[in-house]
Amino acid sequence: MNKYINKLIVMSAITMTGIMGMTSCTDYLDKAPESDYQENDPYKNFKNFQGFTEELYNCIPVVSNNKDAGHTCFNYGEEEYWEPQELRMQARSVDNGDFWGWTTTYYGYPNNQGAAGSGNRTDKGHLWANSWYAIRKANIGIANLNNLIGATEEERNLIEGQLYFFRAWFHFMLMEWWGGMPYIDEVLPSDVTPTLVRLSWQECAEKCVADFEHAASLLPVDWDATTAGKATLGKNNMRINRIMALAYKGKALLWAGSPLMNWVSGGSKEYNTELCKRAADAFGQALALTESTNRYELADFSEYNDIFLLHNSSGKLNGVKESIFMENIKDYSFRWRWNMVNDFRPQSIESSGIKSYPTANYVNYYGMQNGYPINDMTKADAESGYDPTHPWKNRDPRFYKTIMFDGVKWRNTGGAGGTAELFTGGRESEEANEKKGCFTAYMNSKLCPQLMNTFDGYKENNIMILSLMRLADVYLMYAEATAVGYNSPKGKAATYSLTAEEALNKIRERAGVAPVLEKFLGSTADFLSELRRERAVELSFEGFRFTDLRRWMLLTQYPYTLKTKIEFDRADPNNYNYDAPEENAIKNLREVVLIERKYTDRHYWYPLPKKDVSMYEGFYQNPGW
């Protein structure tokens, strides 16, 4: 798109798989003639062409953080609150309605490390630049498929399938943040200003769907089962496969059918049922294939936290069996270290870091184990059994895996000195730690070890690779698409055996939560309210919430604009049960607003870089920016 991107990608396409280490003209002239780089060398056989294609994997962004950026800022819904005096975090810009912050703030995805205008494609968090580069590279590969003459049919299919998948995937990633784009399906001249206009979201999605479909028709379920894959046996888990292509086809259709994308494409602010029906069928194909092959599986709940983070794993990555598509795994061993673990704990536990904590309003989504939601966390509810004097008792079991509350152990020794004092004025509270305390009264144990501290040594050897799509998410997307597309929680896709209700319950069953209550099964609208809460809980802090709120057109709506904390006192501090903190009584529980985000319709999309939208008339800026 952009001139600097075009120049970069053309230059890199010429050299990426050829001569990478020329140190001088003399060195080049001393080379034997037969070693000269030939134009078709990257494409002439499977090994070379796969080497060419491998760089597309390296263009997958690092969403969470990288070894240089350090701080993990990628959750922009109402789920986290970063210390308000810290202005380097993109989350703070988002809270203030300044979505230009993605081009200026130092910490945050989709532009980790520095301003978007830098054009630094080697920055793995730079989604904008990386995506356009990758799209061009995929198109160069597709244009050169006829030069792949020394390959079997299987090898040719593998190359072609990957190229078409990545062309669609990088377009889709751009569309999530910036809306409908020109769909680039040819190699554009690098010396000519483009004239392709931005398509509507749904028009662009249909082109993604076509490419994902084509990729799925060519790719295997498991590279280890192919002849070509034997050369890298046991190391093929992240390679693009048929299930990935089908699942992303479904996601593109569900997103296209969601209220925001339907509205900006000329429809109403409601779901497009036909697109959702097609999404359900695509997800159904992916799930049926998954279950028949066991290619992916839901992790046992006893290993739930291993999906997200591992300690002392000896190089094993987290979440491999449930994870379908992961962020860039290059340099993963450098990532989850000092800054990251420090950020999630107050100054009394770790003195350094830019502090971030789960908001109380978000923690409220974790309902009761009996399947009931919590309607008001300050009031008792006889139907659900919720009691504000024991607010952490009998909660959804995922609550205890994900959230640290008052009295939870933070170091091995436990007891009064090793459990969190998060009551108002307690040792870990905001009041006792100036600006670095736990200012929401909750801490995150999903993306940071519960026992992370200097004393016990858990600051080292943590591995965390973020899943951009995992199997639980596919079940939930299937449930949403099916309920809307087939107009009932009891409906099911033509391609799969489970109803929408059953697919949602499959995730709850894994967690030990009661099935969806009958009160939420009377209509699709009632079911969707509970499904949205389920997505909030199951996918918490994994980077999905901001997009979900936007596509549902809830980002600007109360109460999703609020971020809150809780304040409370221990009812009997002298007789405290450190072994079962959920059994302890509290008093004076109150919820306090930290910030109310002031959003308008323009905040449903990020603004495009100014220098890019000035290139030509058809590449226009998003409304309001």
Residue pairs with C-beta under 8 A, 6 or more apart in sequence:
1 132
1 182
1 184
1 194
1 612
1 615
1 619
2 119
2 129
2 132
2 609
2 611
2 612
2 615
3 193
3 615
4 119
5 119
5 121
5 129
5 132
5 133
5 136
6 136
6 188
6 190
7 190
8 119
8 121
8 133
9 132
9 133
9 136
9 137
9 190
10 136
10 190
12 121
12 133
12 137
13 136
13 137
13 140
16 42
16 52
16 55
16 137
17 41
17 42
17 48
17 51
17 52
18 37
18 41
18 42
19 28
19 37
22 28
40 144
40 147
41 48
42 48
42 49
42 51
42 52
42 144
43 49
43 52
43 141
43 144
43 145
43 147
43 148
44 147
44 148
44 149
44 150
45 148
45 149
45 150
45 151
46 148
46 150
46 151
46 152
46 155
46 156
46 158
46 159
46 228
49 141
49 148
49 151
49 159
50 158
50 159
52 141
53 141
53 159
53 162
53 163
55 137
56 134
56 137
56 138
56 162
56 163
56 166
57 238
57 328
58 124
58 328
58 330
59 130
59 131
59 133
59 134
59 137
59 166
59 170
60 326
60 327
60 328
61 109
61 110
61 112
61 124
61 125
61 126
61 127
61 130
61 173
61 327
61 328
62 109
62 112
62 124
62 125
62 327
62 328
62 330
62 335
63 74
63 109
63 110
63 125
63 327
63 466
63 468
63 543
64 72
64 74
64 109
64 327
64 335
64 336
64 447
64 464
64 465
64 466
65 71
65 72
65 73
65 112
65 125
65 335
65 336
65 339
65 340
66 112
66 113
66 124
66 125
66 331
66 334
66 335
67 331
67 334
67 335
68 113
69 106
69 107
69 112
69 113
69 125
70 107
70 338
70 339
70 340
71 88
71 89
71 107
71 339
71 340
71 343
71 354
72 340
72 343
72 447
73 82
73 89
73 90
73 91
73 107
73 108
73 109
73 356
74 108
74 109
74 466
74 543
75 91
75 541
75 543
75 545
75 546
76 90
76 91
76 94
76 545
76 546
77 362
77 545
77 546
77 548
77 549
77 560
78 359
78 361
78 362
78 545
78 549
78 560
78 561
78 562
78 563
78 597
79 358
79 359
79 362
79 536
79 540
79 541
79 545
80 91
80 356
80 357
80 358
80 359
80 362
80 444
80 541
81 356
81 357
81 358
81 359
81 439
81 440
81 563
81 565
81 594
81 595
82 89
82 91
82 92
82 354
82 355
82 356
83 354
83 355
83 356
83 435
83 436
83 439
84 92
84 594
84 595
85 435
86 92
86 354
87 105
88 105
88 106
88 107
88 354
89 105
89 107
89 108
89 354
90 101
90 102
90 105
90 107
90 108
90 109
90 111
91 108
91 356
92 101
92 105
93 99
93 100
93 101
93 102
93 104
93 105
93 108
94 101
94 546
94 597
95 563
95 595
95 597
97 597
97 598
97 599
97 603
99 603
99 606
99 607
99 625
100 607
100 625
101 108
102 108
102 110
102 111
102 116
102 606
103 111
103 115
103 116
103 117
103 607
103 609
104 115
106 113
106 114
107 113
107 354
109 125
109 127
109 543
110 125
110 126
110 127
110 128
110 177
110 606
111 125
111 126
111 127
111 128
112 123
112 124
112 125
112 126
113 120
113 123
113 125
113 126
114 120
114 123
116 126
116 128
116 129
116 609
117 609
117 611
118 126
119 129
120 126
120 129
121 129
121 130
121 133
123 129
124 130
124 328
124 330
127 173
127 174
127 177
128 174
128 178
128 609
130 170
131 170
131 171
131 173
131 174
132 170
132 174
132 184
134 166
134 170
135 166
135 167
135 170
135 171
135 184
136 184
136 187
136 188
138 163
138 164
138 166
138 167
138 170
139 167
139 184
139 185
139 186
139 187
140 187
141 159
141 163
142 160
142 163
142 164
142 167
143 186
143 187
145 156
145 159
145 160
145 163
148 155
148 156
148 159
151 159
152 227
152 228
154 226
154 227
154 228
155 228
157 218
157 219
158 218
158 219
158 220
158 223
158 226
158 228
160 214
160 218
161 214
161 215
161 216
161 217
161 218
161 219
161 240
161 245
162 215
162 219
162 239
162 240
164 211
164 212
164 214
164 215
164 218
165 211
165 212
165 215
165 219
165 240
165 244
165 245
165 248
166 240
167 185
167 211
168 207
168 208
168 209
168 210
168 211
168 212
168 215
168 248
168 252
169 208
169 248
171 181
171 183
171 184
171 204
171 207
171 208
172 205
172 208
172 248
172 251
172 252
172 255
174 181
175 181
175 201
175 204
175 205
175 208
175 255
176 255
176 547
177 605
177 606
178 605
178 606
178 608
178 622
179 198
179 201
179 264
179 605
179 622
180 198
180 199
180 200
180 201
180 202
180 203
180 204
180 264
180 265
181 198
181 199
181 204
182 194
182 196
182 197
182 198
182 199
182 618
182 619
183 196
183 199
183 203
183 204
183 207
183 208
184 196
185 207
188 194
193 615
193 616
194 615
194 616
194 619
195 616
195 618
196 618
196 619
197 618
197 619
198 618
198 619
198 620
199 207
200 264
200 265
200 266
201 255
201 256
201 261
201 264
201 265
202 256
202 261
202 262
202 265
202 272
202 275
203 265
205 252
205 253
205 255
205 256
205 261
206 256
208 248
208 249
208 252
209 249
209 252
209 253
212 245
212 246
212 248
212 249
212 252
213 245
213 249
215 240
215 245
216 242
216 245
216 246
216 249
219 240
219 241
219 242
219 244
219 245
220 226
220 229
220 241
220 242
221 241
221 242
221 243
221 289
221 293
221 295
222 229
222 236
222 241
222 293
222 295
223 229
223 232
223 236
223 239
223 241
224 230
224 233
224 234
224 236
229 236
229 239
237 320
238 326
238 329
241 295
242 289
243 286
243 289
243 290
243 295
243 296
243 324
244 324
244 325
244 469
246 282
246 283
246 285
246 286
246 289
247 282
247 283
247 286
247 324
247 325
247 469
247 474
248 325
248 469
249 282
250 279
250 280
250 281
250 282
250 283
250 286
250 474
250 477
250 478
250 481
251 279
251 469
251 477
253 275
253 276
253 278
253 279
253 282
253 481
254 275
254 276
254 279
254 283
254 477
254 480
254 481
255 261
255 551
256 262
256 265
256 272
256 275
257 271
257 272
257 273
257 274
257 275
257 276
257 278
257 279
257 481
257 484
257 485
258 271
258 551
258 552
259 268
259 269
259 270
259 271
259 551
259 552
259 553
260 269
260 550
260 551
260 552
260 553
260 604
261 551
262 268
262 269
262 270
262 271
262 272
262 275
263 269
263 553
264 604
269 553
271 484
273 484
273 485
273 487
274 485
275 485
276 480
276 481
276 482
276 484
276 485
277 481
277 484
277 485
277 486
277 493
278 485
279 477
279 481
279 485
280 478
280 481
280 482
280 485
280 486
280 493
280 496
281 493
281 494
281 495
282 495
283 474
283 477
283 478
283 481
283 482
283 493
283 496
284 478
284 482
284 492
284 493
284 494
284 495
284 496
285 495
285 496
286 474
287 474
287 475
287 478
287 496
287 498
287 503
288 495
288 496
288 497
289 295
290 296
290 471
290 474
296 321
296 322
296 323
296 324
296 471
297 321
297 322
297 471
298 322
298 471
298 472
298 506
298 507
298 510
299 306
299 307
299 319
299 321
299 322
299 510
300 510
301 397
301 510
301 511
301 512
304 398
304 401
304 511
305 401
305 445
305 446
306 318
306 319
307 318
307 319
307 322
307 323
307 467
307 470
308 318
308 319
308 446
308 447
308 464
308 542
309 318
309 336
309 446
309 447
309 448
309 449
309 462
309 463
309 464
310 316
310 317
310 318
310 462
310 463
310 464
311 449
311 458
311 461
311 462
311 463
312 461
313 461
313 463
315 333
316 463
317 326
317 329
317 332
317 463
317 465
318 463
318 464
318 465
319 326
319 465
319 467
319 470
322 467
322 470
322 471
322 472
323 465
323 467
323 469
323 470
323 471
324 467
324 469
324 470
324 471
324 474
325 467
325 468
325 469
326 465
326 466
326 467
326 468
327 465
327 466
327 467
327 468
329 465
332 463
332 465
333 463
335 463
335 464
335 465
336 462
336 463
336 464
337 459
337 460
337 462
338 352
338 459
339 353
339 354
340 447
340 448
340 462
340 464
341 350
341 353
341 448
341 449
341 452
341 458
341 459
341 462
342 350
342 352
342 353
342 459
343 353
343 354
343 355
343 356
344 353
344 355
344 356
344 357
344 443
344 444
344 447
344 448
344 452
345 353
345 355
345 410
345 443
345 448
345 452
345 453
346 355
346 428
346 429
346 433
346 436
346 437
346 438
346 443
347 355
347 433
347 434
347 436
347 437
348 427
348 428
348 432
348 433
348 437
349 410
349 428
349 452
349 453
350 452
350 453
350 454
350 459
351 436
353 436
355 435
355 436
355 437
355 438
355 439
356 444
357 438
357 439
357 440
357 442
357 443
357 444
358 403
358 440
358 442
358 443
358 444
358 540
358 541
359 440
359 442
359 563
359 564
359 565
359 594
360 377
360 440
360 441
360 442
360 564
360 565
360 566
360 591
361 559
361 562
361 563
361 564
361 591
362 536
362 540
363 399
363 403
363 442
364 374
364 377
365 373
365 533
365 536
365 537
365 540
366 374
366 395
366 396
366 398
366 399
366 402
366 403
366 537
367 373
367 374
367 384
367 395
367 396
367 513
367 533
367 537
368 374
368 384
368 385
368 386
368 394
368 395
368 396
369 394
369 395
369 396
369 397
369 512
369 513
369 514
370 384
370 385
370 394
370 514
371 508
371 513
371 514
371 515
371 516
371 517
372 381
372 383
372 384
372 385
372 386
372 517
373 384
373 530
373 533
374 381
374 384
374 386
375 381
375 384
377 386
377 388
377 391
377 566
377 589
377 591
378 388
378 589
378 590
378 591
379 388
380 386
380 387
380 388
385 394
387 393
388 589
389 571
389 585
389 586
389 587
389 589
390 582
390 583
390 584
390 585
390 586
391 586
391 589
392 399
392 405
392 406
392 581
392 582
393 582
393 583
394 582
395 582
396 511
396 513
396 537
397 511
397 512
397 513
398 511
398 513
398 537
398 538
400 582
401 445
401 446
402 444
402 445
402 446
402 540
402 541
403 442
403 443
403 444
403 445
403 446
404 410
404 420
404 442
404 443
404 444
404 445
404 450
405 420
405 422
405 441
405 442
405 581
405 582
406 420
406 421
406 422
406 423
406 426
406 441
406 568
406 570
406 581
406 584
406 586
407 419
407 420
407 422
407 576
407 577
407 578
407 581
407 582
407 584
408 419
408 420
408 443
408 445
408 450
408 581
409 418
409 419
409 420
409 450
409 451
409 578
410 418
410 419
410 420
410 428
410 443
410 450
410 451
410 452
410 453
411 417
411 418
411 451
411 453
411 455
411 456
412 418
412 451
412 455
412 456
413 455
414 578
414 579
415 578
416 576
416 578
419 578
419 581
420 426
420 428
420 438
420 443
421 427
421 428
421 429
421 432
422 428
422 429
422 438
422 441
422 442
422 443
423 429
423 441
423 568
423 569
423 570
423 586
424 431
424 441
424 567
424 568
424 569
425 431
425 432
426 432
428 437
428 438
428 443
429 437
429 438
429 441
430 437
430 438
430 439
430 565
431 437
439 565
439 594
440 564
440 565
440 566
440 594
441 565
441 566
441 567
441 568
442 566
444 541
446 540
446 541
447 464
447 541
449 458
449 462
451 458
452 458
452 459
452 462
453 459
466 542
466 543
467 473
467 542
468 543
472 507
472 510
472 538
472 539
473 538
473 539
473 544
475 503
475 504
475 506
475 507
476 503
476 504
476 507
476 531
476 534
476 535
476 538
476 539
478 493
478 496
478 498
478 500
478 503
479 500
479 501
479 503
479 504
479 531
480 500
480 528
480 531
480 535
481 493
482 491
482 492
482 493
482 499
482 500
482 503
483 489
483 491
483 500
483 524
483 527
483 528
483 531
484 524
484 528
485 491
485 493
486 492
486 493
486 500
487 524
488 500
488 524
489 499
489 500
489 501
489 516
489 520
489 521
489 524
489 527
490 499
490 500
490 501
490 521
491 499
491 500
492 498
492 499
492 500
492 502
498 506
500 527
500 531
501 515
501 516
501 521
501 527
504 516
504 530
504 531
504 534
505 515
505 516
507 534
507 538
508 514
508 515
508 516
508 534
509 515
511 538
516 527
516 530
517 530
519 526
520 526
520 527
520 529
520 530
521 527
532 548
532 552
535 544
535 548
536 545
536 548
539 545
546 555
549 555
549 560
550 604
550 605
553 604
554 560
555 561
555 599
555 603
555 604
556 599
556 600
556 601
556 603
556 604
561 596
561 597
561 598
561 599
562 593
562 595
562 596
562 597
563 593
563 594
563 595
563 596
563 597
564 591
564 592
564 593
564 594
565 591
565 592
565 594
566 589
566 590
566 591
566 592
567 588
567 589
567 590
567 592
568 586
568 587
568 588
568 589
568 590
569 586
569 587
569 588
570 576
570 584
570 585
570 586
570 587
571 584
571 585
571 586
571 587
572 584
572 585
576 584
577 583
577 584
600 624
601 623
601 624
602 622
602 623
602 624
602 625
603 624
605 622
605 623
605 625
606 622
607 621
607 622
607 625
608 619
608 621
608 622
608 625
610 621
612 619
613 619
613 620
613 621
